Amino acid sequence: MSGAQGVGGGTPRRTPGSVLSGVAVALGCVLFLGGFVWGAVLYKPYTVPTDSMAPTIAKGARVLAQRVDGGEVRRGDVVVFRDQVWGDLPMVKRVIGVGGDRIECCDKRGRLRVNGKVFEEPYLPSGEQASSTVFSTTVPKDRLFLMGDHRSDSLDSRVHLTDEAGGAVERGAVDARVDATAWPLGAWGTVGRPDAFKALPGGISQPGPLGPILIAVVTGAVLILAGAAYGPVVRRRAGGGARRDQAAKGKVAARG
């Protein structure tokens, strides 16, 4: 009875290739879906409505920002925040100073000083000074001094210098830290941490896990496609072999 099932189309015998195919698809699904879930938990997309962060982030660009606590923010980070004084809308700016920092602008070459140290800011538009406005301020405790990269077209902490907090925003106002530009596709890329701030206490922050997340999603997609393609490829080869065998048998019969 068992022999009849084997010959007549019962449960097909699983080959090592089919087993590996199933494993590849299963693992691919875990990586692909797991990567998306991981990314959705840690990251949130935002659209930048102005060009105040150009050329780092263009107007209308879609960014991926990691959800972080304000206490994790360091100098040089590009953050998404809300502040009622600024309009209570999501805004994107760069952290220039933290609580206790003395920020001055500008030296003879148009550069910022933070705690007496002159900073080169490679993210500024070519030929643009750190600020067209001369100012000097000390950032209150647990607050952040924020500026856009396009200094001549950015309404930032400088505009609010006469406010009670001297233009600085509470750390708790930060919703997320920008890790990458996702759209448009031609502008895809990570938003790095400038080395200029490394020497100050606290240094710079480390990038979030966006890289590993993307690797997991892409690897999962490749495994799913590769595993799913195994069955049709094997069947196509088997069908081709069967047709060749039938053709060969026909030739033999004709000759006989």
Helices and strands as residue ranges (DSSP letters): H 2-7, H 16-42, E 43-47, E 62-67, G 70-72, E 78-81, G 84-86, E 91-98, E 102-105, E 112-114, E 117-119, E 135-138, E 143-147, G 151-153, G 157-160, E 169-170, G 171-173, E 174-183, G 185-187, E 189-190, G 195-197, H 210-255
